[in-house]
Amino acid sequence: MYRFAYFTLESHQSEGTRTVILRQIARELAATANEFPVVTIIGPRQAGKTTLARMQFPNHAYANLEAPDIRLLATSDPHAFFSQFPPPVIIDEIQRVPELLSTIQVLADSNPQRGQYILTGSHQLRLQEAVAQSLAGRTALLRLLPLSISELKATGITHTRDEFIYQGFMPRLYNEKVNPTRLYRNYCQTYIERDIRQMINLRRLTDFENFTRLLAGRVGQILNLSSLSNDIGVSSTTLKEWLSVLEASHTTFRLNPYFENFGKRIIKSPKIYFTDVGLASYLLGIESPALAARDPLIGNLFENMVVIEALKARLNAGKEPELYFYRDNKGNEVDLLFRQNRQLIPIEIKSAMTFNPEFAKGIAQFQKIASSAQKGHIIYAGNLTPELSHASVLHFTDVDHIFR
């Protein structure tokens, strides 16, 4: 039987010491490995997929398909590959050799022992399509995002609003003390641009770079591809393709509007958020917590951070996101809707550090028009948490539990 594992980080408090942090998804990973012969972990690069898998399954063989010689062996002779790396085995970046999945299917069918194949990948669409074709019914699919605030808090790592927004949540920032600006610069050059070139025929890299920067400047806003097209000089069709690739590589997350007949015209376009707010801050040229605090988009970036924290909480529990937003043509809006047990929980997200009763206005309005609306939540950056009749007030570092 597989048990959940810990993830080791170097403590930010004492030089040279190491602190153990539990990745919350580890429990779900252990549970699925006890139920399925194959477990596939997808997520953005450098989010900790490999570390999680190797810590969780220390006795498994390990093969990284990014290595040219190993990739060549897997491509040319799958049976020789599995002779060299027999199950139980962890196979990293499986999307590099998707044809290997057919061999895994045959092997898993002949010996359906559970937890024998732990796969990781960074391309959602390419990998999910291949998995759906070859491993349907044989694999559990988990999605791992960068570290969550609650994971860091459990380790004793706490930051201010502005520090979190500037630094982001990539594990290397906490276990290697890398400068965030340098990390995200390298991340863009090494991973995003390379992955994009693998997935689409990119003629002008500068246009794509402009697109990602402009997208970072519009987090939390209704997506308007026509406006972006005019700003960049690239067709909306091309931008739609680029956006789908950013989503497929887990760089961005699409928050869809909630549709229900409330007797009002509902905004139908989604909002886009970056799966690591630190990357969005880098793309906006924010190079310190002080600059984050003064940035005119601090509210949007704070919303980005909280929405993704909600997403992490859902995914780490092995659940569907069930996250939406609401906005109608009258300007009524709720930043985040969480659907649970066929009921809707409205959530307002405010970057302010001082509480204002007006924060609850959108929640109260939504509760009037939606019969399934429950008591809501106001998530903000202040410490005062008054109890309201129709909403609870929470500090942004204490919200993980409401999304599980």
C-alpha positions as YAML, in Angstrom:
chain: A
units: angstrom
residues:
- id: 1
  name: MET
  ca: [0.00, 0.00, 0.00]
- id: 2
  name: TYR
  ca: [1.29, 3.46, -0.92]
- id: 3
  name: ARG
  ca: [1.38, 6.21, 1.70]
- id: 4
  name: PHE
  ca: [1.65, 9.93, 1.17]
- id: 5
  name: ALA
  ca: [5.10, 11.49, 1.01]
- id: 6
  name: TYR
  ca: [6.69, 14.75, 2.03]
- id: 7
  name: PHE
  ca: [8.43, 17.35, -0.07]
- id: 8
  name: THR
  ca: [11.69, 18.77, 1.25]
- id: 9
  name: LEU
  ca: [12.36, 22.49, 1.13]
- id: 10
  name: GLU
  ca: [15.30, 24.42, 2.47]
- id: 11
  name: SER
  ca: [14.11, 26.58, 5.33]
- id: 12
  name: HIS
  ca: [13.98, 30.30, 4.62]
- id: 13
  name: GLN
  ca: [14.68, 30.97, 8.27]
- id: 14
  name: SER
  ca: [17.96, 29.21, 9.03]
- id: 15
  name: GLU
  ca: [20.78, 28.78, 6.55]
- id: 16
  name: GLY
  ca: [21.61, 25.21, 5.66]
- id: 17
  name: THR
  ca: [18.70, 23.59, 7.50]
- id: 18
  name: ARG
  ca: [15.98, 21.77, 5.64]
- id: 19
  name: THR
  ca: [12.28, 21.87, 6.34]
- id: 20
  name: VAL
  ca: [9.80, 19.19, 5.33]
- id: 21
  name: ILE
  ca: [6.61, 20.33, 3.66]
- id: 22
  name: LEU
  ca: [3.69, 18.14, 2.72]
- id: 23
  name: ARG
  ca: [2.34, 18.63, -0.78]
- id: 24
  name: GLN
  ca: [-1.37, 18.43, -0.17]
- id: 25
  name: ILE
  ca: [-1.97, 16.43, -3.33]
- id: 26
  name: ALA
  ca: [0.27, 13.65, -1.93]
- id: 27
  name: ARG
  ca: [-2.67, 12.03, -0.15]
- id: 28
  name: GLU
  ca: [-4.66, 11.92, -3.38]
- id: 29
  name: LEU
  ca: [-1.62, 10.56, -5.23]
- id: 30
  name: ALA
  ca: [-1.23, 7.76, -2.70]
- id: 31
  name: ALA
  ca: [-4.95, 6.95, -2.87]
- id: 32
  name: THR
  ca: [-5.04, 6.79, -6.67]
- id: 33
  name: ALA
  ca: [-1.86, 4.68, -6.79]
- id: 34
  name: ASN
  ca: [-3.71, 2.15, -4.64]
- id: 35
  name: GLU
  ca: [-6.60, 2.07, -7.11]
- id: 36
  name: PHE
  ca: [-5.10, 2.37, -10.62]
- id: 37
  name: PRO
  ca: [-2.16, 0.69, -12.39]
- id: 38
  name: VAL
  ca: [-1.22, 4.05, -13.92]
- id: 39
  name: VAL
  ca: [-1.25, 7.52, -12.36]
- id: 40
  name: THR
  ca: [-0.58, 10.55, -14.57]
- id: 41
  name: ILE
  ca: [0.51, 13.83, -12.97]
- id: 42
  name: ILE
  ca: [0.23, 16.91, -15.19]
- id: 43
  name: GLY
  ca: [1.06, 20.52, -14.46]
- id: 44
  name: PRO
  ca: [3.36, 23.41, -15.34]
- id: 45
  name: ARG
  ca: [7.09, 22.88, -15.55]
- id: 46
  name: GLN
  ca: [9.00, 23.30, -12.29]
- id: 47
  name: ALA
  ca: [5.84, 22.92, -10.19]
- id: 48
  name: GLY
  ca: [7.35, 19.93, -8.37]
- id: 49
  name: LYS
  ca: [5.90, 16.95, -10.28]
- id: 50
  name: THR
  ca: [9.16, 15.00, -10.44]
- id: 51
  name: THR
  ca: [10.10, 15.71, -6.83]
- id: 52
  name: LEU
  ca: [6.64, 14.68, -5.64]
- id: 53
  name: ALA
  ca: [6.69, 11.44, -7.63]
- id: 54
  name: ARG
  ca: [10.21, 10.45, -6.54]
- id: 55
  name: MET
  ca: [9.52, 11.27, -2.89]
- id: 56
  name: GLN
  ca: [6.22, 9.41, -3.01]
- id: 57
  name: PHE
  ca: [7.65, 6.33, -4.74]
- id: 58
  name: PRO
  ca: [11.34, 6.11, -3.74]
- id: 59
  name: ASN
  ca: [11.63, 2.46, -4.80]
- id: 60
  name: HIS
  ca: [10.36, 2.99, -8.35]
- id: 61
  name: ALA
  ca: [12.78, 3.07, -11.27]
- id: 62
  name: TYR
  ca: [13.09, 6.49, -12.88]
- id: 63
  name: ALA
  ca: [13.31, 7.53, -16.54]
- id: 64
  name: ASN
  ca: [13.37, 11.10, -17.84]
- id: 65
  name: LEU
  ca: [12.26, 11.36, -21.47]
- id: 66
  name: GLU
  ca: [13.86, 14.79, -21.77]
- id: 67
  name: ALA
  ca: [17.21, 12.96, -21.93]
- id: 68
  name: PRO
  ca: [17.94, 12.36, -25.66]
- id: 69
  name: ASP
  ca: [19.37, 8.84, -25.24]
- id: 70
  name: ILE
  ca: [16.48, 7.67, -23.07]
- id: 71
  name: ARG
  ca: [13.96, 9.29, -25.41]
- id: 72
  name: LEU
  ca: [15.58, 7.56, -28.41]
- id: 73
  name: LEU
  ca: [15.42, 4.19, -26.68]
- id: 74
  name: ALA
  ca: [11.75, 4.69, -25.75]
- id: 75
  name: THR
  ca: [10.90, 5.74, -29.30]
- id: 76
  name: SER
  ca: [12.86, 3.08, -31.18]
- id: 77
  name: ASP
  ca: [12.38, 0.07, -28.91]
- id: 78
  name: PRO
  ca: [9.73, 0.37, -26.17]
- id: 79
  name: HIS
  ca: [10.30, -3.19, -24.98]
- id: 80
  name: ALA
  ca: [14.03, -2.56, -24.53]
- id: 81
  name: PHE
  ca: [13.10, 0.63, -22.68]
- id: 82
  name: PHE
  ca: [11.00, -1.30, -20.17]
- id: 83
  name: SER
  ca: [13.72, -3.90, -19.82]
- id: 84
  name: GLN
  ca: [16.05, -1.11, -18.71]
- id: 85
  name: PHE
  ca: [13.35, 0.64, -16.65]
- id: 86
  name: PRO
  ca: [11.04, -2.15, -15.46]
- id: 87
  name: PRO
  ca: [7.89, -1.36, -13.49]
- id: 88
  name: PRO
  ca: [7.28, -0.05, -10.96]
- id: 89
  name: VAL
  ca: [8.63, 3.02, -12.74]
- id: 90
  name: ILE
  ca: [8.30, 6.80, -12.85]
- id: 91
  name: ILE
  ca: [8.39, 8.17, -16.41]
- id: 92
  name: ASP
  ca: [9.00, 11.91, -16.62]
- id: 93
  name: GLU
  ca: [7.67, 14.11, -19.47]
- id: 94
  name: ILE
  ca: [5.69, 11.30, -21.07]
- id: 95
  name: GLN
  ca: [4.31, 13.68, -23.72]
- id: 96
  name: ARG
  ca: [7.76, 13.57, -25.37]
- id: 97
  name: VAL
  ca: [7.08, 9.95, -26.43]
- id: 98
  name: PRO
  ca: [3.29, 9.54, -26.45]
- id: 99
  name: GLU
  ca: [3.55, 6.31, -28.46]
- id: 100
  name: LEU
  ca: [4.97, 4.71, -25.30]
- id: 101
  name: LEU
  ca: [1.46, 4.80, -23.85]
- id: 102
  name: SER
  ca: [0.34, 1.95, -26.11]
- id: 103
  name: THR
  ca: [3.03, -0.30, -24.65]
- id: 104
  name: ILE
  ca: [2.05, 0.78, -21.12]
- id: 105
  name: GLN
  ca: [-1.54, -0.18, -21.96]
- id: 106
  name: VAL
  ca: [-0.49, -3.70, -22.97]
- id: 107
  name: LEU
  ca: [1.76, -4.13, -19.93]
- id: 108
  name: ALA
  ca: [-0.86, -2.78, -17.53]
- id: 109
  name: ASP
  ca: [-3.49, -5.10, -18.97]
- id: 110
  name: SER
  ca: [-1.23, -8.13, -18.64]
- id: 111
  name: ASN
  ca: [-0.27, -7.19, -15.07]
- id: 112
  name: PRO
  ca: [-2.83, -4.79, -13.55]
- id: 113
  name: GLN
  ca: [-0.94, -4.40, -10.27]
- id: 114
  name: ARG
  ca: [-1.70, -0.95, -8.92]
- id: 115
  name: GLY
  ca: [0.70, 1.97, -8.86]
- id: 116
  name: GLN
  ca: [3.15, 0.43, -11.33]
- id: 117
  name: TYR
  ca: [3.41, 3.38, -13.73]
- id: 118
  name: ILE
  ca: [3.69, 6.97, -12.50]
- id: 119
  name: LEU
  ca: [3.73, 9.35, -15.45]
- id: 120
  name: THR
  ca: [4.35, 13.10, -15.46]
- id: 121
  name: GLY
  ca: [3.74, 15.60, -18.24]
- id: 122
  name: SER
  ca: [3.64, 19.30, -18.98]
- id: 123
  name: HIS
  ca: [1.36, 19.50, -22.03]
- id: 124
  name: GLN
  ca: [-2.27, 19.11, -21.06]
- id: 125
  name: LEU
  ca: [-3.96, 18.76, -24.45]
- id: 126
  name: ARG
  ca: [-1.34, 16.58, -26.10]
- id: 127
  name: LEU
  ca: [-1.04, 14.32, -23.09]
- id: 128
  name: GLN
  ca: [-4.73, 14.11, -22.27]
- id: 129
  name: GLU
  ca: [-5.59, 13.19, -25.85]
- id: 130
  name: ALA
  ca: [-2.97, 10.43, -25.86]
- id: 131
  name: VAL
  ca: [-4.02, 9.17, -22.44]
- id: 132
  name: ALA
  ca: [-7.69, 9.14, -23.45]
- id: 133
  name: GLN
  ca: [-6.86, 6.99, -26.46]
- id: 134
  name: SER
  ca: [-4.48, 4.51, -24.82]
- id: 135
  name: LEU
  ca: [-5.13, 4.44, -21.08]
- id: 136
  name: ALA
  ca: [-8.85, 5.08, -20.70]
- id: 137
  name: GLY
  ca: [-10.01, 3.42, -17.50]
- id: 138
  name: ARG
  ca: [-6.46, 2.48, -16.52]
- id: 139
  name: THR
  ca: [-5.10, 5.77, -15.20]
- id: 140
  name: ALA
  ca: [-5.98, 8.43, -12.67]
- id: 141
  name: LEU
  ca: [-5.19, 11.98, -13.79]
- id: 142
  name: LEU
  ca: [-3.94, 14.50, -11.22]
- id: 143
  name: ARG
  ca: [-2.96, 18.11, -11.81]
- id: 144
  name: LEU
  ca: [-0.22, 19.70, -9.71]
- id: 145
  name: LEU
  ca: [0.25, 23.46, -9.55]
- id: 146
  name: PRO
  ca: [3.04, 25.37, -7.75]
- id: 147
  name: LEU
  ca: [3.12, 25.57, -3.96]
- id: 148
  name: SER
  ca: [0.03, 26.86, -2.19]
- id: 149
  name: ILE
  ca: [-0.11, 29.40, 0.61]
- id: 150
  name: SER
  ca: [-1.46, 26.75, 2.98]
- id: 151
  name: GLU
  ca: [1.44, 24.40, 2.15]
- id: 152
  name: LEU
  ca: [3.92, 27.17, 2.90]
- id: 153
  name: LYS
  ca: [2.09, 28.19, 6.10]
- id: 154
  name: ALA
  ca: [2.27, 24.61, 7.35]
- id: 155
  name: THR
  ca: [6.04, 24.89, 7.04]
- id: 156
  name: GLY
  ca: [6.19, 28.21, 8.87]
- id: 157
  name: ILE
  ca: [6.78, 30.26, 5.73]
- id: 158
  name: THR
  ca: [4.66, 33.42, 5.73]
- id: 159
  name: HIS
  ca: [4.79, 36.45, 3.46]
- id: 160
  name: THR
  ca: [2.87, 39.67, 3.06]
- id: 161
  name: ARG
  ca: [0.43, 40.27, 0.23]
- id: 162
  name: ASP
  ca: [3.05, 42.13, -1.79]
- id: 163
  name: GLU
  ca: [5.80, 39.57, -1.16]
- id: 164
  name: PHE
  ca: [3.60, 36.72, -2.38]
- id: 165
  name: ILE
  ca: [2.51, 38.66, -5.46]
- id: 166
  name: TYR
  ca: [6.09, 39.54, -6.39]
- id: 167
  name: GLN
  ca: [7.69, 36.20, -5.54]
- id: 168
  name: GLY
  ca: [5.06, 33.74, -6.66]
- id: 169
  name: PHE
  ca: [4.99, 30.08, -5.68]
- id: 170
  name: MET
  ca: [7.50, 28.08, -7.73]
- id: 171
  name: PRO
  ca: [9.27, 25.57, -5.41]
- id: 172
  name: ARG
  ca: [12.77, 26.68, -6.46]
- id: 173
  name: LEU
  ca: [12.07, 30.12, -5.00]
- id: 174
  name: TYR
  ca: [11.78, 28.53, -1.59]
- id: 175
  name: ASN
  ca: [14.29, 25.67, -1.67]
- id: 176
  name: GLU
  ca: [17.09, 27.39, -3.59]
- id: 177
  name: LYS
  ca: [16.41, 31.05, -2.74]
- id: 178
  name: VAL
  ca: [16.55, 32.05, -6.40]
- id: 179
  name: ASN
  ca: [15.84, 35.68, -7.27]
- id: 180
  name: PRO
  ca: [12.25, 35.73, -8.61]
- id: 181
  name: THR
  ca: [13.02, 38.06, -11.53]
- id: 182
  name: ARG
  ca: [15.86, 35.84, -12.72]
- id: 183
  name: LEU
  ca: [13.81, 32.68, -12.23]
- id: 184
  name: TYR
  ca: [10.85, 33.91, -14.26]
- id: 185
  name: ARG
  ca: [13.07, 35.36, -16.97]
- id: 186
  name: ASN
  ca: [14.71, 31.97, -17.36]
- id: 187
  name: TYR
  ca: [11.33, 30.25, -17.09]
- id: 188
  name: CYS
  ca: [9.98, 32.26, -20.01]
- id: 189
  name: GLN
  ca: [13.04, 31.71, -22.18]
- id: 190
  name: THR
  ca: [13.69, 28.08, -21.35]
- id: 191
  name: TYR
  ca: [10.26, 26.60, -20.90]
- id: 192
  name: ILE
  ca: [7.41, 28.70, -22.22]
- id: 193
  name: GLU
  ca: [9.06, 29.71, -25.49]
- id: 194
  name: ARG
  ca: [10.47, 26.23, -26.11]
- id: 195
  name: ASP
  ca: [7.17, 24.52, -25.36]
- id: 196
  name: ILE
  ca: [5.29, 26.99, -27.53]
- id: 197
  name: ARG
  ca: [7.62, 26.29, -30.45]
- id: 198
  name: GLN
  ca: [7.03, 22.56, -30.01]
- id: 199
  name: MET
  ca: [3.27, 22.97, -30.15]
- id: 200
  name: ILE
  ca: [2.72, 25.63, -32.83]
- id: 201
  name: ASN
  ca: [4.53, 27.22, -35.76]
- id: 202
  name: LEU
  ca: [5.54, 30.52, -34.19]
- id: 203
  name: ARG
  ca: [6.77, 32.97, -36.82]
- id: 204
  name: ARG
  ca: [7.44, 36.05, -34.70]
- id: 205
  name: LEU
  ca: [8.45, 35.40, -31.12]
- id: 206
  name: THR
  ca: [8.21, 39.10, -30.27]
- id: 207
  name: ASP
  ca: [4.49, 39.10, -31.07]
- id: 208
  name: PHE
  ca: [3.96, 36.19, -28.71]
- id: 209
  name: GLU
  ca: [6.00, 37.92, -25.99]
- id: 210
  name: ASN
  ca: [3.86, 41.04, -26.40]
- id: 211
  name: PHE
  ca: [0.76, 38.88, -26.14]
- id: 212
  name: THR
  ca: [1.82, 37.33, -22.83]
- id: 213
  name: ARG
  ca: [2.71, 40.74, -21.39]
- id: 214
  name: LEU
  ca: [-0.59, 42.27, -22.44]
- id: 215
  name: LEU
  ca: [-2.41, 39.24, -21.07]
- id: 216
  name: ALA
  ca: [-0.67, 39.74, -17.72]
- id: 217
  name: GLY
  ca: [-1.93, 43.31, -17.74]
- id: 218
  name: ARG
  ca: [-5.50, 42.08, -18.13]
- id: 219
  name: VAL
  ca: [-5.74, 39.36, -15.50]
- id: 220
  name: GLY
  ca: [-9.09, 39.46, -13.80]
- id: 221
  name: GLN
  ca: [-10.67, 41.32, -16.72]
- id: 222
  name: ILE
  ca: [-13.14, 40.01, -19.26]
- id: 223
  name: LEU
  ca: [-11.14, 38.53, -22.14]
- id: 224
  name: ASN
  ca: [-11.37, 40.66, -25.28]
- id: 225
  name: LEU
  ca: [-9.37, 39.06, -28.08]
- id: 226
  name: SER
  ca: [-10.41, 41.73, -30.58]
- id: 227
  name: SER
  ca: [-8.85, 44.43, -28.42]
- id: 228
  name: LEU
  ca: [-5.68, 42.37, -27.97]
- id: 229
  name: SER
  ca: [-5.59, 41.74, -31.71]
- id: 230
  name: ASN
  ca: [-5.66, 45.47, -32.41]
- id: 231
  name: ASP
  ca: [-2.92, 46.14, -29.86]
- id: 232
  name: ILE
  ca: [-0.57, 43.44, -31.16]
- id: 233
  name: GLY
  ca: [-1.41, 43.42, -34.86]
- id: 234
  name: VAL
  ca: [-2.12, 39.68, -34.89]
- id: 235
  name: SER
  ca: [-5.45, 38.10, -35.85]
- id: 236
  name: SER
  ca: [-7.92, 37.03, -33.18]
- id: 237
  name: THR
  ca: [-7.78, 33.49, -34.59]
- id: 238
  name: THR
  ca: [-4.03, 33.34, -33.97]
- id: 239
  name: LEU
  ca: [-4.42, 34.79, -30.48]
- id: 240
  name: LYS
  ca: [-7.05, 32.17, -29.69]
- id: 241
  name: GLU
  ca: [-4.56, 29.48, -30.71]
- id: 242
  name: TRP
  ca: [-1.82, 31.04, -28.59]
- id: 243
  name: LEU
  ca: [-4.15, 31.23, -25.61]
- id: 244
  name: SER
  ca: [-5.09, 27.57, -25.97]
- id: 245
  name: VAL
  ca: [-1.39, 26.67, -25.94]
- id: 246
  name: LEU
  ca: [-0.80, 28.72, -22.78]
- id: 247
  name: GLU
  ca: [-3.66, 26.84, -21.15]
- id: 248
  name: ALA
  ca: [-2.38, 23.49, -22.43]
- id: 249
  name: SER
  ca: [1.03, 24.15, -20.88]
- id: 250
  name: HIS
  ca: [-0.68, 25.14, -17.59]
- id: 251
  name: THR
  ca: [0.65, 28.69, -17.82]
- id: 252
  name: THR
  ca: [-2.81, 30.25, -17.69]
- id: 253
  name: PHE
  ca: [-6.21, 29.29, -16.29]
- id: 254
  name: ARG
  ca: [-9.54, 30.15, -17.88]
- id: 255
  name: LEU
  ca: [-12.27, 31.13, -15.41]
- id: 256
  name: ASN
  ca: [-15.60, 30.77, -17.16]
- id: 257
  name: PRO
  ca: [-18.75, 32.76, -16.37]
- id: 258
  name: TYR
  ca: [-21.57, 31.00, -14.60]
- id: 259
  name: PHE
  ca: [-24.63, 30.50, -16.79]
- id: 260
  name: GLU
  ca: [-28.10, 30.29, -15.35]
- id: 261
  name: ASN
  ca: [-31.35, 31.92, -16.30]
- id: 262
  name: PHE
  ca: [-31.54, 34.71, -13.75]
- id: 263
  name: GLY
  ca: [-33.66, 36.85, -16.05]
- id: 264
  name: LYS
  ca: [-30.62, 38.90, -17.02]
- id: 265
  name: ARG
  ca: [-28.18, 39.00, -19.92]
- id: 266
  name: ILE
  ca: [-25.00, 37.33, -18.73]
- id: 267
  name: ILE
  ca: [-21.48, 38.15, -19.88]
- id: 268
  name: LYS
  ca: [-20.27, 35.07, -21.77]
- id: 269
  name: SER
  ca: [-16.55, 35.76, -22.21]
- id: 270
  name: PRO
  ca: [-14.11, 34.22, -19.71]
- id: 271
  name: LYS
  ca: [-11.43, 35.76, -17.53]
- id: 272
  name: ILE
  ca: [-7.80, 34.65, -17.76]
- id: 273
  name: TYR
  ca: [-5.40, 34.20, -14.84]
- id: 274
  name: PHE
  ca: [-1.78, 33.04, -14.65]
- id: 275
  name: THR
  ca: [-1.26, 29.84, -12.66]
- id: 276
  name: ASP
  ca: [1.63, 31.58, -10.89]
- id: 277
  name: VAL
  ca: [1.04, 35.21, -9.99]
- id: 278
  name: GLY
  ca: [4.81, 35.70, -9.79]
- id: 279
  name: LEU
  ca: [5.05, 35.10, -13.53]
- id: 280
  name: ALA
  ca: [2.35, 37.70, -14.20]
- id: 281
  name: SER
  ca: [4.23, 40.17, -11.98]
- id: 282
  name: TYR
  ca: [7.46, 39.50, -13.87]
- id: 283
  name: LEU
  ca: [5.74, 40.07, -17.21]
- id: 284
  name: LEU
  ca: [4.49, 43.42, -15.87]
- id: 285
  name: GLY
  ca: [8.01, 44.47, -14.88]
- id: 286
  name: ILE
  ca: [7.43, 44.22, -11.12]
- id: 287
  name: GLU
  ca: [10.84, 43.59, -9.54]
- id: 288
  name: SER
  ca: [10.18, 43.98, -5.81]
- id: 289
  name: PRO
  ca: [7.37, 43.78, -3.24]
- id: 290
  name: ALA
  ca: [7.44, 47.59, -2.97]
- id: 291
  name: LEU
  ca: [6.77, 47.91, -6.70]
- id: 292
  name: ALA
  ca: [3.94, 45.40, -6.39]
- id: 293
  name: ALA
  ca: [2.34, 47.50, -3.66]
- id: 294
  name: ARG
  ca: [2.40, 50.62, -5.85]
- id: 295
  name: ASP
  ca: [1.37, 48.94, -9.09]
- id: 296
  name: PRO
  ca: [-2.02, 50.09, -10.43]
- id: 297
  name: LEU
  ca: [-2.87, 46.44, -11.10]
- id: 298
  name: ILE
  ca: [-2.32, 45.30, -7.51]
- id: 299
  name: GLY
  ca: [-6.04, 44.51, -7.20]
- id: 300
  name: ASN
  ca: [-6.00, 42.36, -10.34]
- id: 301
  name: LEU
  ca: [-2.85, 40.54, -9.27]
- id: 302
  name: PHE
  ca: [-4.29, 39.90, -5.81]
- id: 303
  name: GLU
  ca: [-7.43, 38.49, -7.42]
- id: 304
  name: ASN
  ca: [-5.24, 36.30, -9.64]
- id: 305
  name: MET
  ca: [-3.46, 34.93, -6.58]
- id: 306
  name: VAL
  ca: [-6.65, 34.13, -4.67]
- id: 307
  name: VAL
  ca: [-8.43, 32.53, -7.63]
- id: 308
  name: ILE
  ca: [-5.46, 30.23, -8.24]
- id: 309
  name: GLU
  ca: [-5.28, 29.39, -4.52]
- id: 310
  name: ALA
  ca: [-8.90, 28.25, -4.83]
- id: 311
  name: LEU
  ca: [-7.97, 26.20, -7.89]
- id: 312
  name: LYS
  ca: [-5.03, 24.59, -6.05]
- id: 313
  name: ALA
  ca: [-7.26, 23.65, -3.12]
- id: 314
  name: ARG
  ca: [-9.69, 21.88, -5.45]
- id: 315
  name: LEU
  ca: [-7.04, 20.09, -7.52]
- id: 316
  name: ASN
  ca: [-4.99, 19.06, -4.48]
- id: 317
  name: ALA
  ca: [-8.09, 17.35, -3.12]
- id: 318
  name: GLY
  ca: [-8.57, 15.51, -6.42]
- id: 319
  name: LYS
  ca: [-11.76, 17.41, -7.22]
- id: 320
  name: GLU
  ca: [-13.08, 19.27, -10.23]
- id: 321
  name: PRO
  ca: [-12.53, 23.04, -9.90]
- id: 322
  name: GLU
  ca: [-16.24, 24.04, -10.04]
- id: 323
  name: LEU
  ca: [-15.07, 27.68, -10.09]
- id: 324
  name: TYR
  ca: [-16.80, 30.47, -12.03]
- id: 325
  name: PHE
  ca: [-17.50, 34.18, -11.92]
- id: 326
  name: TYR
  ca: [-20.71, 36.13, -12.45]
- id: 327
  name: ARG
  ca: [-21.30, 39.34, -14.34]
- id: 328
  name: ASP
  ca: [-24.38, 40.67, -16.10]
- id: 329
  name: ASN
  ca: [-24.94, 43.54, -18.50]
- id: 330
  name: LYS
  ca: [-26.06, 45.78, -15.62]
- id: 331
  name: GLY
  ca: [-22.61, 45.63, -14.05]
- id: 332
  name: ASN
  ca: [-23.58, 43.27, -11.23]
- id: 333
  name: GLU
  ca: [-20.56, 41.07, -10.56]
- id: 334
  name: VAL
  ca: [-19.19, 38.44, -8.20]
- id: 335
  name: ASP
  ca: [-15.45, 37.81, -8.46]
- id: 336
  name: LEU
  ca: [-15.65, 34.09, -7.80]
- id: 337
  name: LEU
  ca: [-18.44, 31.52, -7.58]
- id: 338
  name: PHE
  ca: [-17.78, 28.14, -6.04]
- id: 339
  name: ARG
  ca: [-20.36, 25.46, -6.83]
- id: 340
  name: GLN
  ca: [-20.69, 22.81, -4.16]
- id: 341
  name: ASN
  ca: [-23.49, 20.27, -3.76]
- id: 342
  name: ARG
  ca: [-25.55, 22.12, -6.41]
- id: 343
  name: GLN
  ca: [-25.32, 25.31, -4.40]
- id: 344
  name: LEU
  ca: [-23.42, 28.49, -5.21]
- id: 345
  name: ILE
  ca: [-21.07, 30.23, -2.80]
- id: 346
  name: PRO
  ca: [-20.35, 33.83, -3.89]
- id: 347
  name: ILE
  ca: [-16.91, 35.22, -3.09]
- id: 348
  name: GLU
  ca: [-15.58, 38.76, -3.32]
- id: 349
  name: ILE
  ca: [-11.82, 39.33, -3.52]
- id: 350
  name: LYS
  ca: [-10.37, 42.65, -2.36]
- id: 351
  name: SER
  ca: [-6.70, 43.62, -2.15]
- id: 352
  name: ALA
  ca: [-7.36, 46.32, 0.45]
- id: 353
  name: MET
  ca: [-5.93, 46.00, 3.95]
- id: 354
  name: THR
  ca: [-8.81, 47.93, 5.55]
- id: 355
  name: PHE
  ca: [-12.26, 46.37, 5.66]
- id: 356
  name: ASN
  ca: [-15.16, 48.22, 4.04]
- id: 357
  name: PRO
  ca: [-18.78, 47.02, 4.34]
- id: 358
  name: GLU
  ca: [-19.21, 47.91, 0.66]
- id: 359
  name: PHE
  ca: [-17.13, 44.81, -0.13]
- id: 360
  name: ALA
  ca: [-20.27, 42.74, 0.46]
- id: 361
  name: LYS
  ca: [-22.43, 44.61, -2.05]
- id: 362
  name: GLY
  ca: [-21.90, 42.18, -4.94]
- id: 363
  name: ILE
  ca: [-22.60, 39.17, -2.74]
- id: 364
  name: ALA
  ca: [-25.85, 40.64, -1.41]
- id: 365
  name: GLN
  ca: [-27.03, 41.46, -4.93]
- id: 366
  name: PHE
  ca: [-26.24, 37.97, -6.20]
- id: 367
  name: GLN
  ca: [-28.06, 36.35, -3.29]
- id: 368
  name: LYS
  ca: [-31.20, 38.23, -4.32]
- id: 369
  name: ILE
  ca: [-31.22, 36.88, -7.87]
- id: 370
  name: ALA
  ca: [-29.87, 33.33, -7.34]
- id: 371
  name: SER
  ca: [-32.04, 31.00, -5.28]
- id: 372
  name: SER
  ca: [-29.15, 28.54, -4.91]
- id: 373
  name: ALA
  ca: [-26.79, 31.18, -3.47]
- id: 374
  name: GLN
  ca: [-25.50, 30.43, 0.03]
- id: 375
  name: LYS
  ca: [-23.67, 32.54, 2.56]
- id: 376
  name: GLY
  ca: [-20.68, 34.09, 0.84]
- id: 377
  name: HIS
  ca: [-17.10, 35.01, 1.70]
- id: 378
  name: ILE
  ca: [-15.09, 38.20, 1.46]
- id: 379
  name: ILE
  ca: [-11.38, 37.50, 1.02]
- id: 380
  name: TYR
  ca: [-9.10, 40.48, 1.54]
- id: 381
  name: ALA
  ca: [-5.62, 41.48, 2.76]
- id: 382
  name: GLY
  ca: [-6.59, 42.90, 6.15]
- id: 383
  name: ASN
  ca: [-6.67, 41.27, 9.58]
- id: 384
  name: LEU
  ca: [-10.08, 42.47, 10.78]
- id: 385
  name: THR
  ca: [-12.61, 39.68, 10.17]
- id: 386
  name: PRO
  ca: [-16.11, 40.81, 11.22]
- id: 387
  name: GLU
  ca: [-18.96, 38.34, 10.86]
- id: 388
  name: LEU
  ca: [-21.69, 39.59, 8.52]
- id: 389
  name: SER
  ca: [-25.16, 38.13, 8.15]
- id: 390
  name: HIS
  ca: [-24.67, 37.13, 4.51]
- id: 391
  name: ALA
  ca: [-20.88, 36.68, 4.30]
- id: 392
  name: SER
  ca: [-17.87, 35.72, 6.38]
- id: 393
  name: VAL
  ca: [-14.70, 37.82, 6.15]
- id: 394
  name: LEU
  ca: [-11.37, 36.00, 5.73]
- id: 395
  name: HIS
  ca: [-7.70, 36.91, 5.45]
- id: 396
  name: PHE
  ca: [-6.30, 35.67, 2.14]
- id: 397
  name: THR
  ca: [-3.96, 33.20, 3.86]
- id: 398
  name: ASP
  ca: [-6.85, 31.44, 5.62]
- id: 399
  name: VAL
  ca: [-9.11, 30.41, 2.75]
- id: 400
  name: ASP
  ca: [-7.92, 26.95, 1.69]
- id: 401
  name: HIS
  ca: [-10.52, 25.12, 3.79]
- id: 402
  name: ILE
  ca: [-13.56, 26.71, 2.13]
- id: 403
  name: PHE
  ca: [-12.75, 25.17, -1.27]
- id: 404
  name: ARG
  ca: [-12.15, 21.56, -0.24]
...
